[in-house]
Amino acid sequence: MQLLFATVLALVCISTVVARQETNAERLARGLTPLPPRFRSILPGFLPTRSYGAKRSAVSPQPPSPPNTYSGMIQVRNSEGRSVGYLKNWAGVSPINGVNFGSEEEDLHVSFTLPPGTNGPFDILVTNPNFEKPHYAGVSTGSTPGSLAAQRSNTIAFTNVPQTPPGSPPILSSTASAYVESSIWFFDRETKEITAQFINPDGSKPPTIFAYNIRNNQIFFVGDLGAWNAEHANTPSSAVTFHLEGL
C-alpha cells in the first residue's frame, strides 16, 4: 500500500514538472491555448528588445528652429505704421527706390538668408527683377565714397547694387562705376521689420534712416532727417520703415 502511494505521488510530481516546462507548441498539440506572455524587467548585462529600447530611448521633441531663409515683398510704412505701398520693381534707371503704384507684377519680390544665430547683416536678393543686373538691394554713394552722420544732411541712394562683403565700407564697383554696399540689412523675426546699417568709409556706423519723398516717389537713406528737411523745406521727406510680407 505504501509502495503504491509512493508510485502515484512520484507520477504526479513528474507530470507537474513536465507541465511547467511545456512549450506553446506542445500545448497547441494537446489542444490547449498558448501560455500568456511573460514580462521581465531588464537585468544588468541584458539588452532590451528593439521595440522596448525604442520606447525607453525616445526623447521629447524639441521646438523647431526658426527659419533662416525668408522671402516676400517689402512693404513701406509711414511713421504711424500705415502702409504706403510696396517697393517698386520697374525697368530702367533707379528701379527699386520708390513705391509701386502700378500692377502687382511691378511689386518687388525678395529673398534673404540670415547668418546663423544672428539677425544680420545680410544681402537682399531681388527674385523677380524687371531690370538688368545687378539684382541686390543696397545703397550707392555715387562716384565718391560718401558718408552719413547725425546733424548732417548727407544722403545716399537706395538702389540695385552688386554684392559686397558684410561690414565693409563702400566699395567701388566696376560694373556700377560707383561706391556701393549690399550686406547692410538686419531683420526682426517678430515684427518682420527690415532695418539697415550703413558703414562709413572710416568704418563707423552712423544713424541710417529710411526717408521717403512722396512728391518724387523716391526713397533714400539719411543720417539726420531733420537736417535734410531744414535744407529742403519746400520738398520735405518723411521717415518710413520696411517690413517683410509673405507672398
C-alpha positions in Angstrom: 0.0 0.0 0.0 2.8 2.4 0.9 4.6 1.4 -2.3 1.5 2.1 -4.4 1.1 5.6 -2.7 4.8 6.5 -3.4 4.5 5.5 -7.0 1.4 7.6 -7.6 3.0 10.6 -5.8 6.1 10.3 -8.0 4.0 10.3 -11.2 2.1 13.4 -10.0 5.4 15.3 -9.4 6.8 14.3 -12.7 3.7 15.4 -14.6 3.7 18.7 -12.7 7.3 19.3 -13.7 6.6 18.4 -17.3 3.5 20.6 -17.4 5.5 23.5 -16.1 8.1 23.0 -18.8 5.6 22.7 -21.7 6.2 24.9 -24.7 3.4 26.7 -26.6 3.9 24.2 -29.4 3.3 21.3 -27.1 0.3 22.9 -25.6 -1.2 23.5 -29.0 -0.5 19.9 -30.0 -2.6 18.9 -27.0 -5.4 21.3 -28.0 -4.6 23.8 -25.3 -4.3 27.6 -25.6 -0.8 29.2 -25.7 0.8 30.4 -22.4 0.2 34.0 -21.6 3.2 36.3 -22.4 5.7 36.9 -19.6 7.2 40.4 -19.0 10.6 40.6 -17.3 12.4 43.6 -16.0 15.7 44.4 -17.7 18.6 43.0 -15.7 22.2 44.3 -15.6 24.1 42.9 -18.6 21.0 42.3 -20.7 19.9 44.5 -23.7 16.2 45.3 -24.2 14.4 44.3 -27.4 14.4 46.9 -30.2 10.8 47.9 -29.6 11.3 48.2 -25.9 14.5 50.1 -26.3 13.0 52.5 -28.8 10.3 53.4 -26.3 12.8 53.8 -23.5 15.2 55.9 -25.5 12.7 58.2 -27.1 13.4 61.9 -26.3 10.9 64.7 -26.0 10.5 66.6 -29.3 12.4 69.9 -29.4 10.7 73.1 -30.7 11.6 73.7 -34.4 14.4 76.2 -35.1 13.3 79.5 -36.5 13.8 79.6 -40.3 16.9 81.3 -41.6 15.6 82.0 -45.2 12.8 84.4 -45.9 11.0 85.6 -49.0 8.2 88.0 -49.8 7.6 91.7 -50.6 8.8 94.7 -48.8 6.0 96.9 -47.5 6.8 100.6 -46.9 5.1 102.1 -43.8 4.9 105.6 -42.5 5.6 106.8 -39.0 2.1 105.8 -37.9 2.6 102.3 -39.1 0.3 102.6 -42.0 1.1 101.1 -45.4 2.3 103.4 -48.1 2.7 100.6 -50.6 5.3 98.1 -51.7 8.7 98.7 -53.1 8.6 99.1 -56.9 10.2 96.8 -59.4 10.5 98.9 -62.5 12.6 98.7 -65.6 15.2 101.4 -66.3 17.1 103.7 -64.1 16.5 103.7 -60.3 14.3 100.6 -60.5 13.6 99.9 -56.8 13.9 103.3 -54.9 10.2 104.1 -54.6 6.7 102.7 -54.1 4.9 100.8 -56.8 1.7 102.4 -57.9 1.3 100.1 -60.9 0.3 96.4 -61.3 1.1 93.6 -58.9 3.7 92.4 -61.4 5.7 95.5 -60.6 5.9 94.7 -56.8 9.4 93.8 -55.8 9.9 90.2 -54.6 12.9 89.5 -52.5 14.7 86.7 -50.6 17.3 86.7 -47.9 19.1 84.3 -45.5 20.1 85.3 -42.0 23.5 84.4 -40.7 23.3 81.5 -38.2 22.4 82.8 -34.7 22.1 86.4 -35.7 19.7 88.9 -37.3 22.2 90.3 -39.8 23.9 91.8 -41.7 22.8 90.0 -44.9 22.1 90.6 -48.6 18.7 91.1 -50.1 18.3 89.4 -53.5 15.6 90.5 -55.9 13.9 87.4 -57.2 11.6 88.8 -59.9 13.7 91.7 -61.4 12.2 93.7 -64.2 15.6 95.4 -64.6 19.1 94.4 -65.7 21.8 93.2 -63.2 22.9 93.8 -60.5 20.0 92.2 -58.5 20.9 93.0 -54.9 19.1 95.8 -53.0 21.6 98.1 -51.3 23.0 101.7 -51.4 25.2 103.7 -53.6 27.2 106.8 -52.7 28.0 107.7 -56.3 31.4 108.3 -57.7 32.9 109.1 -54.3 32.8 107.1 -51.0 30.2 109.2 -49.2 29.1 109.0 -45.6 26.2 109.6 -43.2 26.2 111.4 -39.8 23.9 112.9 -37.3 23.3 116.7 -37.7 24.3 116.4 -41.3 22.1 116.4 -44.4 24.2 113.9 -46.4 22.1 111.2 -48.2 22.9 108.0 -50.1 20.9 106.4 -52.8 18.8 103.3 -52.3 19.2 101.2 -55.4 20.2 97.9 -57.0 23.9 97.1 -56.5 26.4 94.3 -56.8 27.1 92.1 -53.8 29.7 93.3 -51.3 31.1 91.7 -48.1 29.3 92.2 -44.7 30.6 95.0 -42.6 32.7 96.6 -45.4 32.7 100.3 -46.2 31.6 101.5 -49.6 33.4 99.5 -52.4 34.0 100.8 -55.9 32.0 98.5 -58.2 33.5 98.0 -61.7 30.0 97.2 -63.1 28.2 100.1 -61.5 31.0 102.6 -61.6 30.0 103.7 -58.1 30.8 103.1 -54.4 28.2 100.6 -53.1 27.2 98.4 -50.2 24.8 95.5 -50.2 25.2 93.5 -47.0 23.7 96.1 -44.7 20.4 94.6 -43.7 19.0 93.4 -40.4 15.7 91.6 -39.7 13.4 91.3 -36.7 11.8 87.9 -36.8 8.9 89.0 -34.5 7.9 92.3 -36.1 9.2 91.4 -39.6 10.9 94.9 -39.8 13.9 95.2 -42.0 16.5 97.8 -41.0 19.8 98.9 -42.3 23.2 99.8 -41.0 25.4 101.8 -43.4 29.2 101.6 -42.9 31.0 104.9 -43.4 34.4 104.9 -45.3 36.2 105.1 -41.9 34.3 102.0 -40.6 32.0 103.9 -38.3 28.3 103.1 -38.0 26.1 106.2 -38.4 22.4 106.5 -38.0 20.7 105.0 -41.1 17.2 106.4 -41.6 14.9 105.5 -44.5 13.4 108.7 -45.9 10.6 109.0 -48.5 9.9 111.9 -50.7 6.3 111.4 -51.8 6.4 114.2 -54.4 9.2 112.4 -56.3 8.3 108.9 -55.2 11.9 108.5 -54.0 13.3 106.5 -51.1 16.8 107.4 -49.9 18.9 107.0 -46.7 19.9 109.8 -44.5 21.8 110.2 -41.2 19.6 113.1 -39.9 16.2 113.7 -41.5 15.7 116.9 -39.6 18.9 118.4 -41.1 17.8 117.3 -44.5 14.3 118.8 -44.2 15.8 122.0 -42.9 17.7 122.4 -46.1 14.8 121.3 -48.3 11.8 123.0 -46.7 9.9 123.1 -50.0 10.3 119.4 -50.6 10.4 117.7 -47.1 10.6 114.0 -46.7 9.2 111.6 -44.2 10.7 108.7 -42.2 9.5 105.3 -43.3 10.2 101.7 -42.3 10.5 98.5 -44.3 8.5 95.3 -43.4 8.6 91.9 -45.0 5.2 90.5 -46.1 4.8 87.0 -47.4 3.7 86.3 -51.0 
